[in-house]
């Protein structure tokens, strides 16, 4: 079943359990990563925690207005898809939260602005949140 954003609103807050229910997943482990690529779907969903737990990988992520400065995962998961999303029609969506205990806020669909790709450390991405109708 494809992931839908029909019942998700920009600015709305959602727990992972809320999203599991909305997307009819069997369990939260399906969306427990920071980058989720639903099977047989054109969606890439980013779950970004801005102030990481001290025991977590300390990726340098920042949301400044409508710009997301984001370090991709160490394993470079889905980087090729994100870099090509305009050509392929893949949609990149952002859920973010300040603290690990917070629910996620849906920021909307992202458009890649630029990327510094690395192989020995996380790549650095700059996305902007897509405005309605753009």
Backbone as XML, in Angstrom:
<?xml version="1.0"?>
<chain id="A" units="angstrom">
  <residue number="1" name="UNK">
    <atom name="N" x="0.850" y="-1.186" z="0.000"/>
    <atom name="CA" x="0.000" y="0.000" z="0.000"/>
    <atom name="C" x="0.889" y="1.241" z="0.000"/>
  </residue>
  <residue number="2" name="UNK">
    <atom name="N" x="0.711" y="2.132" z="-0.963"/>
    <atom name="CA" x="1.528" y="3.348" z="-1.003"/>
    <atom name="C" x="1.247" y="4.265" z="0.187"/>
  </residue>
  <residue number="3" name="UNK">
    <atom name="N" x="2.281" y="4.991" z="0.586"/>
    <atom name="CA" x="2.146" y="5.974" z="1.653"/>
    <atom name="C" x="1.398" y="7.175" z="1.091"/>
  </residue>
  <residue number="4" name="UNK">
    <atom name="N" x="0.414" y="7.650" z="1.823"/>
    <atom name="CA" x="-0.360" y="8.800" z="1.384"/>
    <atom name="C" x="-0.249" y="9.924" z="2.409"/>
  </residue>
  <residue number="5" name="UNK">
    <atom name="N" x="-0.339" y="11.134" z="1.918"/>
    <atom name="CA" x="-0.296" y="12.303" z="2.795"/>
    <atom name="C" x="-1.656" y="12.985" z="2.851"/>
  </residue>
  <residue number="6" name="UNK">
    <atom name="N" x="-2.689" y="12.298" z="2.414"/>
    <atom name="CA" x="-4.042" y="12.835" z="2.387"/>
    <atom name="C" x="-4.511" y="13.298" z="3.758"/>
  </residue>
  <residue number="7" name="UNK">
    <atom name="N" x="-4.243" y="12.519" z="4.793"/>
    <atom name="CA" x="-4.705" y="12.847" z="6.147"/>
    <atom name="C" x="-3.606" y="13.491" z="7.001"/>
  </residue>
  <residue number="8" name="UNK">
    <atom name="N" x="-2.554" y="13.968" z="6.350"/>
    <atom name="CA" x="-1.438" y="14.603" z="7.049"/>
    <atom name="C" x="-1.377" y="16.062" z="6.610"/>
  </residue>
  <residue number="9" name="UNK">
    <atom name="N" x="-1.320" y="16.967" z="7.583"/>
    <atom name="CA" x="-1.314" y="18.391" z="7.257"/>
    <atom name="C" x="0.023" y="19.029" z="7.630"/>
  </residue>
  <residue number="10" name="UNK">
    <atom name="N" x="0.448" y="19.960" z="6.799"/>
    <atom name="CA" x="1.662" y="20.720" z="7.090"/>
    <atom name="C" x="1.460" y="21.440" z="8.420"/>
  </residue>
  <residue number="11" name="UNK">
    <atom name="N" x="2.421" y="21.294" z="9.310"/>
    <atom name="CA" x="2.329" y="21.893" z="10.637"/>
    <atom name="C" x="1.693" y="20.986" z="11.669"/>
  </residue>
  <residue number="12" name="UNK">
    <atom name="N" x="1.087" y="19.895" z="11.228"/>
    <atom name="CA" x="0.483" y="18.938" z="12.153"/>
    <atom name="C" x="1.552" y="18.097" z="12.831"/>
  </residue>
  <residue number="13" name="UNK">
    <atom name="N" x="1.248" y="17.623" z="14.044"/>
    <atom name="CA" x="2.204" y="16.790" z="14.766"/>
    <atom name="C" x="1.712" y="15.346" z="14.815"/>
  </residue>
  <residue number="14" name="UNK">
    <atom name="N" x="2.688" y="14.425" z="14.707"/>
    <atom name="CA" x="2.372" y="13.008" z="14.599"/>
    <atom name="C" x="3.440" y="12.199" z="15.325"/>
  </residue>
  <residue number="15" name="UNK">
    <atom name="N" x="3.009" y="11.210" z="16.055"/>
    <atom name="CA" x="3.954" y="10.243" z="16.610"/>
    <atom name="C" x="4.211" y="9.190" z="15.530"/>
  </residue>
  <residue number="16" name="UNK">
    <atom name="N" x="5.245" y="8.402" z="15.720"/>
    <atom name="CA" x="5.469" y="7.306" z="14.763"/>
    <atom name="C" x="4.271" y="6.346" z="14.788"/>
  </residue>
  <residue number="17" name="UNK">
    <atom name="N" x="3.679" y="6.128" z="15.959"/>
    <atom name="CA" x="2.506" y="5.256" z="16.039"/>
    <atom name="C" x="1.338" y="5.820" z="15.249"/>
  </residue>
  <residue number="18" name="UNK">
    <atom name="N" x="1.149" y="7.145" z="15.275"/>
    <atom name="CA" x="0.101" y="7.770" z="14.452"/>
    <atom name="C" x="0.326" y="7.456" z="12.978"/>
  </residue>
  <residue number="19" name="UNK">
    <atom name="N" x="1.567" y="7.593" z="12.534"/>
    <atom name="CA" x="1.881" y="7.370" z="11.123"/>
    <atom name="C" x="1.751" y="5.902" z="10.746"/>
  </residue>
  <residue number="20" name="UNK">
    <atom name="N" x="2.135" y="5.002" z="11.641"/>
    <atom name="CA" x="1.953" y="3.567" z="11.403"/>
    <atom name="C" x="0.475" y="3.273" z="11.165"/>
  </residue>
  <residue number="21" name="UNK">
    <atom name="N" x="-0.374" y="3.880" z="11.973"/>
    <atom name="CA" x="-1.820" y="3.673" z="11.837"/>
    <atom name="C" x="-2.333" y="4.275" z="10.521"/>
  </residue>
  <residue number="22" name="UNK">
    <atom name="N" x="-1.927" y="5.511" z="10.211"/>
    <atom name="CA" x="-2.385" y="6.173" z="8.983"/>
    <atom name="C" x="-1.921" y="5.436" z="7.729"/>
  </residue>
  <residue number="23" name="UNK">
    <atom name="N" x="-0.725" y="4.874" z="7.776"/>
    <atom name="CA" x="-0.161" y="4.211" z="6.602"/>
    <atom name="C" x="-0.362" y="2.699" z="6.619"/>
  </residue>
  <residue number="24" name="UNK">
    <atom name="N" x="-1.086" y="2.198" z="7.604"/>
    <atom name="CA" x="-1.436" y="0.772" z="7.697"/>
    <atom name="C" x="-0.211" y="-0.145" z="7.717"/>
  </residue>
  <residue number="25" name="UNK">
    <atom name="N" x="0.803" y="0.263" z="8.449"/>
    <atom name="CA" x="1.967" y="-0.595" z="8.654"/>
    <atom name="C" x="1.691" y="-1.542" z="9.813"/>
  </residue>
  <residue number="26" name="UNK">
    <atom name="N" x="2.367" y="-2.684" z="9.818"/>
    <atom name="CA" x="2.189" y="-3.669" z="10.886"/>
    <atom name="C" x="2.819" y="-3.207" z="12.194"/>
  </residue>
  <residue number="27" name="UNK">
    <atom name="N" x="3.913" y="-2.454" z="12.107"/>
    <atom name="CA" x="4.591" y="-2.010" z="13.323"/>
    <atom name="C" x="5.478" y="-0.813" z="13.073"/>
  </residue>
  <residue number="28" name="UNK">
    <atom name="N" x="5.913" y="-0.196" z="14.150"/>
    <atom name="CA" x="6.684" y="1.035" z="14.086"/>
    <atom name="C" x="8.089" y="0.819" z="13.497"/>
  </residue>
  <residue number="29" name="UNK">
    <atom name="N" x="8.587" y="-0.415" z="13.559"/>
    <atom name="CA" x="9.916" y="-0.680" z="13.018"/>
    <atom name="C" x="10.010" y="-0.345" z="11.528"/>
  </residue>
  <residue number="30" name="UNK">
    <atom name="N" x="8.902" y="-0.346" z="10.823"/>
    <atom name="CA" x="8.902" y="-0.005" z="9.394"/>
    <atom name="C" x="9.309" y="1.445" z="9.145"/>
  </residue>
  <residue number="31" name="UNK">
    <atom name="N" x="9.123" y="2.302" z="10.152"/>
    <atom name="CA" x="9.471" y="3.716" z="9.984"/>
    <atom name="C" x="10.382" y="4.186" z="11.122"/>
  </residue>
  <residue number="32" name="UNK">
    <atom name="N" x="11.238" y="3.301" z="11.603"/>
    <atom name="CA" x="12.093" y="3.647" z="12.732"/>
    <atom name="C" x="13.420" y="4.286" z="12.326"/>
  </residue>
  <residue number="33" name="UNK">
    <atom name="N" x="13.745" y="4.264" z="11.057"/>
    <atom name="CA" x="14.980" y="4.892" z="10.572"/>
    <atom name="C" x="14.765" y="6.385" z="10.353"/>
  </residue>
  <residue number="34" name="UNK">
    <atom name="N" x="15.855" y="7.088" z="10.146"/>
    <atom name="CA" x="15.781" y="8.508" z="9.808"/>
    <atom name="C" x="15.401" y="8.744" z="8.363"/>
  </residue>
  <residue number="35" name="UNK">
    <atom name="N" x="15.683" y="7.757" z="7.504"/>
    <atom name="CA" x="15.295" y="7.814" z="6.090"/>
    <atom name="C" x="14.463" y="6.576" z="5.800"/>
  </residue>
  <residue number="36" name="UNK">
    <atom name="N" x="13.236" y="6.794" z="5.343"/>
    <atom name="CA" x="12.323" y="5.690" z="5.067"/>
    <atom name="C" x="11.916" y="5.747" z="3.601"/>
  </residue>
  <residue number="37" name="UNK">
    <atom name="N" x="12.019" y="4.623" z="2.930"/>
    <atom name="CA" x="11.607" y="4.520" z="1.531"/>
    <atom name="C" x="10.560" y="3.411" z="1.426"/>
  </residue>
  <residue number="38" name="UNK">
    <atom name="N" x="9.291" y="3.771" z="1.505"/>
    <atom name="CA" x="8.237" y="2.756" z="1.444"/>
    <atom name="C" x="8.340" y="1.899" z="0.175"/>
  </residue>
  <residue number="39" name="UNK">
    <atom name="N" x="8.158" y="0.617" z="0.345"/>
    <atom name="CA" x="8.264" y="-0.343" z="-0.751"/>
    <atom name="C" x="7.275" y="-0.012" z="-1.868"/>
  </residue>
  <residue number="40" name="UNK">
    <atom name="N" x="7.776" y="-0.089" z="-3.100"/>
    <atom name="CA" x="6.960" y="0.118" z="-4.297"/>
    <atom name="C" x="6.217" y="1.452" z="-4.267"/>
  </residue>
  <residue number="41" name="UNK">
    <atom name="N" x="6.904" y="2.505" z="-3.843"/>
    <atom name="CA" x="6.318" y="3.841" z="-3.742"/>
    <atom name="C" x="7.372" y="4.854" z="-4.174"/>
  </residue>
  <residue number="42" name="UNK">
    <atom name="N" x="6.943" y="6.024" z="-4.565"/>
    <atom name="CA" x="7.875" y="7.065" z="-4.998"/>
    <atom name="C" x="8.168" y="8.061" z="-3.883"/>
  </residue>
  <residue number="43" name="UNK">
    <atom name="N" x="8.019" y="7.652" z="-2.650"/>
    <atom name="CA" x="8.227" y="8.544" z="-1.510"/>
    <atom name="C" x="9.547" y="8.232" z="-0.802"/>
  </residue>
  <residue number="44" name="UNK">
    <atom name="N" x="10.185" y="9.287" z="-0.339"/>
    <atom name="CA" x="11.323" y="9.217" z="0.568"/>
    <atom name="C" x="10.926" y="10.088" z="1.745"/>
  </residue>
  <residue number="45" name="UNK">
    <atom name="N" x="10.912" y="9.521" z="2.938"/>
    <atom name="CA" x="10.449" y="10.257" z="4.113"/>
    <atom name="C" x="11.615" y="10.412" z="5.082"/>
  </residue>
  <residue number="46" name="UNK">
    <atom name="N" x="11.920" y="11.676" z="5.420"/>
    <atom name="CA" x="12.979" y="11.965" z="6.374"/>
    <atom name="C" x="12.358" y="12.230" z="7.737"/>
  </residue>
  <residue number="47" name="UNK">
    <atom name="N" x="12.904" y="11.575" z="8.764"/>
    <atom name="CA" x="12.537" y="11.811" z="10.156"/>
    <atom name="C" x="13.773" y="12.406" z="10.830"/>
  </residue>
  <residue number="48" name="UNK">
    <atom name="N" x="13.715" y="13.695" z="11.135"/>
    <atom name="CA" x="14.884" y="14.416" z="11.629"/>
    <atom name="C" x="14.635" y="14.882" z="13.062"/>
  </residue>
  <residue number="49" name="UNK">
    <atom name="N" x="15.556" y="14.528" z="13.947"/>
    <atom name="CA" x="15.549" y="15.035" z="15.316"/>
    <atom name="C" x="16.665" y="16.069" z="15.404"/>
  </residue>
  <residue number="50" name="UNK">
    <atom name="N" x="16.312" y="17.298" z="15.729"/>
    <atom name="CA" x="17.285" y="18.384" z="15.706"/>
    <atom name="C" x="18.258" y="18.321" z="16.876"/>
  </residue>
  <residue number="51" name="UNK">
    <atom name="N" x="17.762" y="18.099" z="18.090"/>
    <atom name="CA" x="18.627" y="17.951" z="19.267"/>
    <atom name="C" x="18.701" y="16.466" z="19.598"/>
  </residue>
  <residue number="52" name="UNK">
    <atom name="N" x="19.764" y="15.828" z="19.178"/>
    <atom name="CA" x="19.893" y="14.376" z="19.307"/>
    <atom name="C" x="20.103" y="13.948" z="20.759"/>
  </residue>
  <residue number="53" name="UNK">
    <atom name="N" x="19.685" y="12.732" z="21.057"/>
    <atom name="CA" x="19.992" y="12.099" z="22.340"/>
    <atom name="C" x="21.510" y="11.942" z="22.401"/>
  </residue>
  <residue number="54" name="UNK">
    <atom name="N" x="22.126" y="12.130" z="23.574"/>
    <atom name="CA" x="23.593" y="12.036" z="23.678"/>
    <atom name="C" x="24.180" y="10.715" z="23.183"/>
  </residue>
  <residue number="55" name="UNK">
    <atom name="N" x="23.403" y="9.622" z="23.259"/>
    <atom name="CA" x="23.888" y="8.317" z="22.815"/>
    <atom name="C" x="23.707" y="8.083" z="21.318"/>
  </residue>
  <residue number="56" name="UNK">
    <atom name="N" x="22.991" y="8.974" z="20.647"/>
    <atom name="CA" x="22.709" y="8.807" z="19.221"/>
    <atom name="C" x="23.832" y="9.404" z="18.372"/>
  </residue>
  <residue number="57" name="UNK">
    <atom name="N" x="23.895" y="8.973" z="17.123"/>
    <atom name="CA" x="24.828" y="9.582" z="16.165"/>
    <atom name="C" x="24.534" y="11.079" z="16.101"/>
  </residue>
  <residue number="58" name="UNK">
    <atom name="N" x="25.563" y="11.895" z="16.202"/>
    <atom name="CA" x="25.376" y="13.350" z="16.282"/>
    <atom name="C" x="25.458" y="14.004" z="14.900"/>
  </residue>
  <residue number="59" name="UNK">
    <atom name="N" x="24.507" y="13.674" z="14.044"/>
    <atom name="CA" x="24.429" y="14.312" z="12.739"/>
    <atom name="C" x="24.158" y="15.799" z="12.927"/>
  </residue>
  <residue number="60" name="UNK">
    <atom name="N" x="24.725" y="16.612" z="12.062"/>
    <atom name="CA" x="24.518" y="18.051" z="12.125"/>
    <atom name="C" x="23.354" y="18.423" z="11.209"/>
  </residue>
  <residue number="61" name="UNK">
    <atom name="N" x="22.191" y="18.566" z="11.798"/>
    <atom name="CA" x="20.971" y="18.911" z="11.065"/>
    <atom name="C" x="20.424" y="20.208" z="11.625"/>
  </residue>
  <residue number="62" name="UNK">
    <atom name="N" x="19.919" y="21.053" z="10.739"/>
    <atom name="CA" x="19.373" y="22.333" z="11.174"/>
    <atom name="C" x="18.242" y="22.734" z="10.237"/>
  </residue>
  <residue number="63" name="UNK">
    <atom name="N" x="17.175" y="23.225" z="10.823"/>
    <atom name="CA" x="16.047" y="23.745" z="10.053"/>
    <atom name="C" x="16.022" y="25.252" z="10.260"/>
  </residue>
  <residue number="64" name="UNK">
    <atom name="N" x="16.263" y="25.987" z="9.180"/>
    <atom name="CA" x="16.325" y="27.444" z="9.229"/>
    <atom name="C" x="15.246" y="27.985" z="8.295"/>
  </residue>
  <residue number="65" name="UNK">
    <atom name="N" x="14.132" y="28.425" z="8.884"/>
    <atom name="CA" x="13.014" y="28.864" z="8.050"/>
    <atom name="C" x="12.542" y="27.714" z="7.190"/>
  </residue>
  <residue number="66" name="UNK">
    <atom name="N" x="12.599" y="27.893" z="5.886"/>
    <atom name="CA" x="12.152" y="26.842" z="4.963"/>
    <atom name="C" x="13.320" y="26.063" z="4.366"/>
  </residue>
  <residue number="67" name="UNK">
    <atom name="N" x="14.483" y="26.124" z="5.008"/>
    <atom name="CA" x="15.669" y="25.418" z="4.513"/>
    <atom name="C" x="16.107" y="24.369" z="5.532"/>
  </residue>
  <residue number="68" name="UNK">
    <atom name="N" x="16.320" y="23.151" z="5.049"/>
    <atom name="CA" x="16.836" y="22.065" z="5.879"/>
    <atom name="C" x="18.287" y="21.824" z="5.490"/>
  </residue>
  <residue number="69" name="UNK">
    <atom name="N" x="19.190" y="21.990" z="6.453"/>
    <atom name="CA" x="20.593" y="21.623" z="6.306"/>
    <atom name="C" x="20.715" y="20.262" z="6.974"/>
  </residue>
  <residue number="70" name="UNK">
    <atom name="N" x="21.056" y="19.247" z="6.211"/>
    <atom name="CA" x="20.904" y="17.870" z="6.693"/>
    <atom name="C" x="22.098" y="17.022" z="6.313"/>
  </residue>
  <residue number="71" name="UNK">
    <atom name="N" x="22.573" y="16.243" z="7.281"/>
    <atom name="CA" x="23.590" y="15.237" z="7.008"/>
    <atom name="C" x="22.900" y="13.905" z="6.791"/>
  </residue>
  <residue number="72" name="UNK">
    <atom name="N" x="23.211" y="13.295" z="5.673"/>
    <atom name="CA" x="22.643" y="11.986" z="5.392"/>
    <atom name="C" x="23.230" y="10.930" z="6.311"/>
  </residue>
  <residue number="73" name="UNK">
    <atom name="N" x="22.656" y="9.741" z="6.299"/>
    <atom name="CA" x="23.138" y="8.679" z="7.185"/>
    <atom name="C" x="24.530" y="8.183" z="6.778"/>
  </residue>
  <residue number="74" name="UNK">
    <atom name="N" x="25.244" y="7.632" z="7.746"/>
    <atom name="CA" x="26.585" y="7.099" z="7.492"/>
    <atom name="C" x="26.604" y="6.031" z="6.405"/>
  </residue>
  <residue number="75" name="UNK">
    <atom name="N" x="25.526" y="5.279" z="6.268"/>
    <atom name="CA" x="25.489" y="4.219" z="5.251"/>
    <atom name="C" x="25.058" y="4.742" z="3.879"/>
  </residue>
  <residue number="76" name="UNK">
    <atom name="N" x="24.802" y="6.057" z="3.784"/>
    <atom name="CA" x="24.446" y="6.721" z="2.518"/>
    <atom name="C" x="23.167" y="6.164" z="1.893"/>
  </residue>
  <residue number="77" name="UNK">
    <atom name="N" x="22.294" y="5.630" z="2.757"/>
    <atom name="CA" x="21.037" y="5.033" z="2.316"/>
    <atom name="C" x="20.192" y="6.039" z="1.530"/>
  </residue>
  <residue number="78" name="UNK">
    <atom name="N" x="19.746" y="5.655" z="0.356"/>
    <atom name="CA" x="18.823" y="6.391" z="-0.511"/>
    <atom name="C" x="19.389" y="7.701" z="-1.063"/>
  </residue>
  <residue number="79" name="UNK">
    <atom name="N" x="20.699" y="7.911" z="-0.947"/>
    <atom name="CA" x="21.276" y="9.151" z="-1.464"/>
    <atom name="C" x="21.052" y="9.312" z="-2.962"/>
  </residue>
  <residue number="80" name="UNK">
    <atom name="N" x="21.269" y="8.246" z="-3.731"/>
    <atom name="CA" x="21.081" y="8.341" z="-5.184"/>
    <atom name="C" x="19.651" y="8.763" z="-5.521"/>
  </residue>
  <residue number="81" name="UNK">
    <atom name="N" x="18.692" y="8.205" z="-4.814"/>
    <atom name="CA" x="17.286" y="8.567" z="-5.063"/>
    <atom name="C" x="17.019" y="10.023" z="-4.719"/>
  </residue>
  <residue number="82" name="UNK">
    <atom name="N" x="17.575" y="10.503" z="-3.612"/>
    <atom name="CA" x="17.362" y="11.905" z="-3.237"/>
    <atom name="C" x="17.994" y="12.845" z="-4.259"/>
  </residue>
  <residue number="83" name="UNK">
    <atom name="N" x="19.195" y="12.507" z="-4.707"/>
    <atom name="CA" x="19.879" y="13.359" z="-5.672"/>
    <atom name="C" x="19.143" y="13.423" z="-7.007"/>
  </residue>
  <residue number="84" name="UNK">
    <atom name="N" x="18.453" y="12.368" z="-7.368"/>
    <atom name="CA" x="17.760" y="12.308" z="-8.659"/>
    <atom name="C" x="16.264" y="12.547" z="-8.547"/>
  </residue>
  <residue number="85" name="UNK">
    <atom name="N" x="15.765" y="12.979" z="-7.399"/>
    <atom name="CA" x="14.317" y="12.997" z="-7.181"/>
    <atom name="C" x="13.560" y="13.862" z="-8.177"/>
  </residue>
  <residue number="86" name="UNK">
    <atom name="N" x="14.120" y="14.944" z="-8.647"/>
    <atom name="CA" x="13.409" y="15.779" z="-9.634"/>
    <atom name="C" x="13.236" y="15.043" z="-10.970"/>
  </residue>
  <residue number="87" name="UNK">
    <atom name="N" x="14.257" y="14.319" z="-11.375"/>
    <atom name="CA" x="14.195" y="13.593" z="-12.643"/>
    <atom name="C" x="13.305" y="12.359" z="-12.572"/>
  </residue>
  <residue number="88" name="UNK">
    <atom name="N" x="13.291" y="11.702" z="-11.420"/>
    <atom name="CA" x="12.560" y="10.433" z="-11.286"/>
    <atom name="C" x="11.123" y="10.602" z="-10.807"/>
  </residue>
  <residue number="89" name="UNK">
    <atom name="N" x="10.814" y="11.783" z="-10.265"/>
    <atom name="CA" x="9.475" y="11.986" z="-9.716"/>
    <atom name="C" x="9.329" y="11.522" z="-8.281"/>
  </residue>
  <residue number="90" name="UNK">
    <atom name="N" x="10.439" y="11.100" z="-7.661"/>
    <atom name="CA" x="10.367" y="10.742" z="-6.239"/>
    <atom name="C" x="10.041" y="11.988" z="-5.424"/>
  </residue>
  <residue number="91" name="UNK">
    <atom name="N" x="9.236" y="11.815" z="-4.399"/>
    <atom name="CA" x="8.884" y="12.901" z="-3.482"/>
    <atom name="C" x="9.663" y="12.715" z="-2.189"/>
  </residue>
  <residue number="92" name="UNK">
    <atom name="N" x="10.277" y="13.797" z="-1.715"/>
    <atom name="CA" x="10.995" y="13.774" z="-0.445"/>
    <atom name="C" x="10.163" y="14.572" z="0.552"/>
  </residue>
  <residue number="93" name="UNK">
    <atom name="N" x="9.809" y="13.951" z="1.684"/>
    <atom name="CA" x="8.960" y="14.582" z="2.695"/>
    <atom name="C" x="9.716" y="14.677" z="4.009"/>
  </residue>
  <residue number="94" name="UNK">
    <atom name="N" x="9.418" y="15.732" z="4.783"/>
    <atom name="CA" x="10.117" y="15.967" z="6.041"/>
    <atom name="C" x="9.182" y="15.971" z="7.233"/>
  </residue>
  <residue number="95" name="UNK">
    <atom name="N" x="9.534" y="15.123" z="8.208"/>
    <atom name="CA" x="8.982" y="15.182" z="9.556"/>
    <atom name="C" x="10.157" y="15.530" z="10.470"/>
  </residue>
  <residue number="96" name="UNK">
    <atom name="N" x="9.979" y="16.502" z="11.346"/>
    <atom name="CA" x="11.064" y="16.878" z="12.241"/>
    <atom name="C" x="10.531" y="17.055" z="13.659"/>
  </residue>
  <residue number="97" name="UNK">
    <atom name="N" x="11.455" y="16.982" z="14.601"/>
    <atom name="CA" x="11.130" y="17.246" z="15.999"/>
    <atom name="C" x="12.370" y="17.851" z="16.645"/>
  </residue>
  <residue number="98" name="UNK">
    <atom name="N" x="12.150" y="18.572" z="17.718"/>
    <atom name="CA" x="13.274" y="19.203" z="18.410"/>
    <atom name="C" x="14.012" y="18.189" z="19.267"/>
  </residue>
  <residue number="99" name="UNK">
    <atom name="N" x="13.298" y="17.493" z="20.131"/>
    <atom name="CA" x="13.871" y="16.548" z="21.091"/>
    <atom name="C" x="13.405" y="15.124" z="20.772"/>
  </residue>
  <residue number="100" name="UNK">
    <atom name="N" x="14.174" y="14.103" z="21.174"/>
    <atom name="CA" x="13.779" y="12.718" z="20.907"/>
    <atom name="C" x="12.420" y="12.330" z="21.488"/>
  </residue>
  <residue number="101" name="UNK">
    <atom name="N" x="11.988" y="12.956" z="22.559"/>
    <atom name="CA" x="10.705" y="12.580" z="23.185"/>
    <atom name="C" x="9.508" y="13.268" z="22.520"/>
  </residue>
  <residue number="102" name="UNK">
    <atom name="N" x="9.755" y="14.249" z="21.647"/>
    <atom name="CA" x="8.681" y="15.004" z="21.000"/>
    <atom name="C" x="8.044" y="14.215" z="19.867"/>
  </residue>
  <residue number="103" name="UNK">
    <atom name="N" x="6.801" y="14.561" z="19.550"/>
    <atom name="CA" x="6.197" y="14.067" z="18.321"/>
    <atom name="C" x="6.819" y="14.825" z="17.156"/>
  </residue>
  <residue number="104" name="UNK">
    <atom name="N" x="6.641" y="14.294" z="15.953"/>
    <atom name="CA" x="7.182" y="14.920" z="14.749"/>
    <atom name="C" x="6.188" y="15.921" z="14.176"/>
  </residue>
  <residue number="105" name="UNK">
    <atom name="N" x="6.698" y="16.999" z="13.632"/>
    <atom name="CA" x="5.894" y="17.969" z="12.900"/>
    <atom name="C" x="6.131" y="17.731" z="11.418"/>
  </residue>
  <residue number="106" name="UNK">
    <atom name="N" x="5.043" y="17.702" z="10.656"/>
    <atom name="CA" x="5.190" y="17.533" z="9.215"/>
    <atom name="C" x="5.458" y="18.895" z="8.586"/>
  </residue>
  <residue number="107" name="UNK">
    <atom name="N" x="6.622" y="19.039" z="7.958"/>
    <atom name="CA" x="7.016" y="20.309" z="7.345"/>
    <atom name="C" x="6.575" y="20.406" z="5.898"/>
  </residue>
  <residue number="108" name="UNK">
    <atom name="N" x="6.390" y="19.269" z="5.240"/>
    <atom name="CA" x="5.972" y="19.278" z="3.843"/>
    <atom name="C" x="6.964" y="18.559" z="2.952"/>
  </residue>
  <residue number="109" name="UNK">
    <atom name="N" x="6.766" y="18.781" z="1.661"/>
    <atom name="CA" x="7.610" y="18.147" z="0.655"/>
    <atom name="C" x="8.862" y="19.000" z="0.445"/>
  </residue>
  <residue number="110" name="UNK">
    <atom name="N" x="9.980" y="18.338" z="0.219"/>
    <atom name="CA" x="11.261" y="19.013" z="0.046"/>
    <atom name="C" x="11.717" y="18.981" z="-1.403"/>
  </residue>
  <residue number="111" name="UNK">
    <atom name="N" x="12.535" y="19.973" z="-1.754"/>
    <atom name="CA" x="13.208" y="20.016" z="-3.043"/>
    <atom name="C" x="14.700" y="20.173" z="-2.764"/>
  </residue>
  <residue number="112" name="UNK">
    <atom name="N" x="15.512" y="19.346" z="-3.394"/>
    <atom name="CA" x="16.952" y="19.420" z="-3.188"/>
    <atom name="C" x="17.508" y="20.677" z="-3.835"/>
  </residue>
  <residue number="113" name="UNK">
    <atom name="N" x="18.285" y="21.423" z="-3.065"/>
    <atom name="CA" x="18.945" y="22.621" z="-3.578"/>
    <atom name="C" x="20.379" y="22.286" z="-3.987"/>
  </residue>
  <residue number="114" name="UNK">
    <atom name="N" x="21.122" y="21.625" z="-3.089"/>
    <atom name="CA" x="22.483" y="21.214" z="-3.420"/>
    <atom name="C" x="22.928" y="20.116" z="-2.464"/>
  </residue>
  <residue number="115" name="UNK">
    <atom name="N" x="24.072" y="19.509" z="-2.800"/>
    <atom name="CA" x="24.595" y="18.423" z="-1.985"/>
    <atom name="C" x="26.111" y="18.379" z="-2.123"/>
  </residue>
  <residue number="116" name="UNK">
    <atom name="N" x="26.788" y="18.146" z="-1.004"/>
    <atom name="CA" x="28.210" y="17.814" z="-0.990"/>
    <atom name="C" x="28.273" y="16.331" z="-0.671"/>
  </residue>
  <residue number="117" name="UNK">
    <atom name="N" x="28.598" y="15.556" z="-1.673"/>
    <atom name="CA" x="28.597" y="14.112" z="-1.491"/>
    <atom name="C" x="29.948" y="13.642" z="-0.972"/>
  </residue>
  <residue number="118" name="UNK">
    <atom name="N" x="29.910" y="12.746" z="-0.003"/>
    <atom name="CA" x="31.126" y="12.168" z="0.573"/>
    <atom name="C" x="30.964" y="10.658" z="0.626"/>
  </residue>
  <residue number="119" name="UNK">
    <atom name="N" x="32.072" y="9.954" z="0.637"/>
    <atom name="CA" x="32.023" y="8.503" z="0.802"/>
    <atom name="C" x="32.546" y="8.074" z="2.163"/>
  </residue>
  <residue number="120" name="UNK">
    <atom name="N" x="33.364" y="8.927" z="2.789"/>
    <atom name="CA" x="34.003" y="8.574" z="4.056"/>
    <atom name="C" x="33.325" y="9.194" z="5.273"/>
  </residue>
  <residue number="121" name="UNK">
    <atom name="N" x="32.282" y="9.955" z="5.045"/>
    <atom name="CA" x="31.516" y="10.587" z="6.123"/>
    <atom name="C" x="30.145" y="10.943" z="5.552"/>
  </residue>
  <residue number="122" name="UNK">
    <atom name="N" x="29.221" y="11.400" z="6.390"/>
    <atom name="CA" x="27.891" y="11.729" z="5.866"/>
    <atom name="C" x="27.940" y="12.834" z="4.804"/>
  </residue>
  <residue number="123" name="UNK">
    <atom name="N" x="27.146" y="12.668" z="3.786"/>
    <atom name="CA" x="26.993" y="13.711" z="2.775"/>
    <atom name="C" x="26.156" y="14.838" z="3.358"/>
  </residue>
  <residue number="124" name="UNK">
    <atom name="N" x="26.357" y="16.038" z="2.853"/>
    <atom name="CA" x="25.633" y="17.227" z="3.334"/>
    <atom name="C" x="24.632" y="17.651" z="2.263"/>
  </residue>
  <residue number="125" name="UNK">
    <atom name="N" x="23.372" y="17.743" z="2.654"/>
    <atom name="CA" x="22.297" y="18.133" z="1.750"/>
    <atom name="C" x="21.707" y="19.468" z="2.186"/>
  </residue>
  <residue number="126" name="UNK">
    <atom name="N" x="21.274" y="20.230" z="1.223"/>
    <atom name="CA" x="20.491" y="21.434" z="1.498"/>
    <atom name="C" x="19.184" y="21.279" z="0.722"/>
  </residue>
  <residue number="127" name="UNK">
    <atom name="N" x="18.093" y="21.235" z="1.463"/>
    <atom name="CA" x="16.761" y="21.140" z="0.875"/>
    <atom name="C" x="15.989" y="22.426" z="1.199"/>
  </residue>
  <residue number="128" name="UNK">
    <atom name="N" x="15.024" y="22.732" z="0.381"/>
    <atom name="CA" x="14.060" y="23.777" z="0.752"/>
    <atom name="C" x="12.685" y="23.135" z="0.784"/>
  </residue>
  <residue number="129" name="UNK">
    <atom name="N" x="11.854" y="23.649" z="1.665"/>
    <atom name="CA" x="10.486" y="23.140" z="1.748"/>
    <atom name="C" x="9.717" y="23.736" z="0.588"/>
  </residue>
  <residue number="130" name="UNK">
    <atom name="N" x="9.072" y="22.878" z="-0.171"/>
    <atom name="CA" x="8.314" y="23.298" z="-1.341"/>
    <atom name="C" x="7.100" y="24.093" z="-0.903"/>
  </residue>
  <residue number="131" name="UNK">
    <atom name="N" x="6.925" y="25.217" z="-1.515"/>
    <atom name="CA" x="5.723" y="26.033" z="-1.270"/>
    <atom name="C" x="4.559" y="25.438" z="-2.053"/>
  </residue>
  <residue number="132" name="UNK">
    <atom name="N" x="3.357" y="25.685" z="-1.598"/>
    <atom name="CA" x="2.161" y="25.179" z="-2.288"/>
    <atom name="C" x="2.170" y="25.649" z="-3.734"/>
  </residue>
  <residue number="133" name="UNK">
    <atom name="N" x="1.899" y="24.720" z="-4.625"/>
    <atom name="CA" x="1.793" y="25.050" z="-6.036"/>
    <atom name="C" x="3.107" y="25.206" z="-6.742"/>
  </residue>
  <residue number="134" name="UNK">
    <atom name="N" x="4.234" y="24.958" z="-6.061"/>
    <atom name="CA" x="5.549" y="25.136" z="-6.705"/>
    <atom name="C" x="6.185" y="23.785" z="-6.937"/>
  </residue>
</chain>
